[in-house]
Amino acid sequence: MPQTQSVVNAHGERVRVARRLYVGNLAYSVRWQELKDLFKGEGEVVFADVKMNSEGRSAGCGIVEFATAQEAASAMQNLHDAELEGRKIFVREDREDRDLGGKGGGKGSKGGKGGRGNRDDRDRDERPRRGGYERERDSGRGGRDSGRGGRDSGRGGRGGGVSVRVGNLDRSVSWQDLKDHFRQCGFVAHADIHKAGRSNEGIVEFEHPGDASRAIRELNDTRMNGVFIDVTRVRD
């Protein structure tokens, strides 16, 4: 039976936490070692990684895994809004954690491993491929996730979900980058980008209304590729 803890998050919601935490709003200079050093004061950190975008730069978010769910719950409560290299980070449960029913692990930095080292790369590939928010077959560039046809595959066919508008996007951001960035808030059914004056504008469609609300709450006025983005709900 997976080990989990019940904890109240920063928004006053009671959630289940396993051993892995998602850390957002990271400065782009932060690497896995700095991330691990910050969190090891809360317990034994067995894995730490920083997610990289398609251009090999930090995506401003990462994953920290503890030896126990109790340590992860403590870190989530004590380090949310902590400052790391001049920026306040936010910490929440990793919704892709296999112990919470997710498929586990995302694509991170090549060298970003702590504690168990290369063993975690094997763990990622062996984790279950069903359940949780991520029902896609692959979290990287392969499989259905990278295609352009069909509602589940990226920027193809719009469905009946709830969409958010993402303004002030840097022109280097692709639709795949946009989808990867917003999937931290839930299952992204569709993502697309179009030009809007001097910057680009994007549309991200979530399957669940609660995930769209979470994206507005957690990602509005945060940086993507070094630029502050605006996230608002698309009105029918």
Residue, then its C-alpha position, 0 to 999 in steps of 0.5 A: m500500500p503506497q505511503t501517503q499523508s493528508v495535509v492542508n496546502a497553501h490554498g486551504e485545500r486538504v490533499r494527499v501527499a506521497r513522497r514526491l513534491y512539485v516545486g514551481n517558480l524556480a529561478y532559471s539559475v537553480r540546478w538540482q543540487e541547489l534544490k536538493d540542498l534547500f529541501k534536505g533540511e526537511g528530511e532525506v532527499v533521495f531525488a531532485d531534478v529541474k525540468m528543462n524545456s525543448e531548448g535545453r534551458s530550465a523550465g522554472c520547475g522541478i521535482v523533489e522526492f523524499a524517503t517518506a511521505q511524512e518528510a514530503a508533507s513537512a517540506m510542503q508546509n514549511l518551504h512553500d513561499a521560501e526564497l531560493e536565489g531571490r525568488k519565492i517558490f511554490v511547493r505542492e504535491d506531485r500529481e504525477d506521483r505513482d503513489l498517488g495514482g499518477k504515472g510518475g516522473g517527467k522529463g528533467s535535466k540530464g544531470g539533475k539527480g540526487g541521492r539514488g543517482n541513475r537508478d531513478d531514470r529506470d524507475r521513471d520508465e517502469r512506473p505505471r502508465r495509467g491513472g491520475y491527471e496524465r493519461e497520455r502515453d509519454s511525457g516527452r516528445g514521443g507517442r500521442d503527446s507529440g502529434r498534431g492530430g486528435r484532441d489528446s495529442g496537443r494542438g489538434g481538435r478542440g473538445g468540451g473542456v475549459s480553456v485559459r488564455v495565456g498572454n505576453l508569451d515570448r516568441s520562442v515558446s512553441w505550442q509544445d512548450l506551452k503544453d508542457h508548462f501547463r500540464q503541471c496543473g492537470f491534463v491538457a487536452h489542447a494547446d495552441i499559439h498565435k501572434a498578438g502584436r509584439s508578443n504571442e498569445g496561447i490557448v490551453e484547454f484543460e479537461h477538468p474545470g478545476d485544473a483551469s482554475r488552478a492554472i490561473r491561480e498558480l501560473n498567472d504572473t509567473r515567468m515562462n522563458g524569462v517573461f511574465i505571462d498573463v493567464t485568464r479564463v476564456r469566456d464563452 
